[in-house]
């Protein structure tokens, strides 16, 4: 992690990346970016439309471009899309440029949070639970590989999650400064 680096939130859809990210950004007085919203703003269409015309592969290429540009900024909080970690370039960009927080929660909690959300193309299936279990099995090792810190956002109040992330981020900054001063 670089000093004064960004904070990146990773994890499956519905774990609270946007909600928690906005509160982190407010507490730090930093700008907040949701990579999915940036893609929508740039294209002028929603994510399901991109999926229907370009497929997941086309969407992932757009996502990679956005993450590349945003990770070059300093002092931001970014909520990534749930599948952003699938591309090695995205994993490298966030690991090299910030403090990465893996938000996770139970499949039941995710299903509860997303049951009325029609903007999640990967959950447009007869068995959303099975789809989430498959996605988690595929992505959990990648989330874990990237993460500087992991927290369950399904059992703790949002304010507690935010406070804990801020404490962990501050501790990481202090560790970085201590190591840097020893190598001078």
Secondary structure as the mmCIF struct_conf table of DSSP 4:
data_model
#
loop_
_struct_conf.conf_type_id
_struct_conf.id
_struct_conf.beg_label_comp_id
_struct_conf.beg_label_asym_id
_struct_conf.beg_label_seq_id
_struct_conf.end_label_comp_id
_struct_conf.end_label_asym_id
_struct_conf.end_label_seq_id
TURN_TY1_P TURN_TY1_P1 UNK A 3 UNK A 4
STRN STRN1 UNK A 6 UNK A 10
BEND BEND1 UNK A 12 UNK A 12
TURN_TY1_P TURN_TY1_P2 UNK A 13 UNK A 14
BEND BEND2 UNK A 15 UNK A 16
HELX_RH_AL_P HELX_RH_AL_P1 UNK A 17 UNK A 28
TURN_TY1_P TURN_TY1_P3 UNK A 29 UNK A 29
STRN STRN2 UNK A 31 UNK A 34
HELX_RH_AL_P HELX_RH_AL_P2 UNK A 35 UNK A 43
BEND BEND3 UNK A 44 UNK A 45
HELX_RH_AL_P HELX_RH_AL_P3 UNK A 47 UNK A 71
TURN_TY1_P TURN_TY1_P4 UNK A 72 UNK A 72
BEND BEND4 UNK A 73 UNK A 75
STRN STRN3 UNK A 76 UNK A 79
HELX_LH_PP_P HELX_LH_PP_P1 UNK A 80 UNK A 81
TURN_TY1_P TURN_TY1_P5 UNK A 82 UNK A 83
HELX_RH_3T_P HELX_RH_3T_P1 UNK A 84 UNK A 86
BEND BEND5 UNK A 87 UNK A 87
HELX_RH_AL_P HELX_RH_AL_P4 UNK A 88 UNK A 97
STRN STRN4 UNK A 98 UNK A 104
HELX_RH_AL_P HELX_RH_AL_P5 UNK A 107 UNK A 114
TURN_TY1_P TURN_TY1_P6 UNK A 115 UNK A 116
HELX_RH_3T_P HELX_RH_3T_P2 UNK A 121 UNK A 123
BEND BEND6 UNK A 125 UNK A 126
HELX_RH_AL_P HELX_RH_AL_P6 UNK A 128 UNK A 146
BEND BEND7 UNK A 148 UNK A 148
STRN STRN5 UNK A 149 UNK A 152
TURN_TY1_P TURN_TY1_P7 UNK A 153 UNK A 155
BEND BEND8 UNK A 156 UNK A 156
HELX_RH_AL_P HELX_RH_AL_P7 UNK A 158 UNK A 182
TURN_TY1_P TURN_TY1_P8 UNK A 183 UNK A 183
#
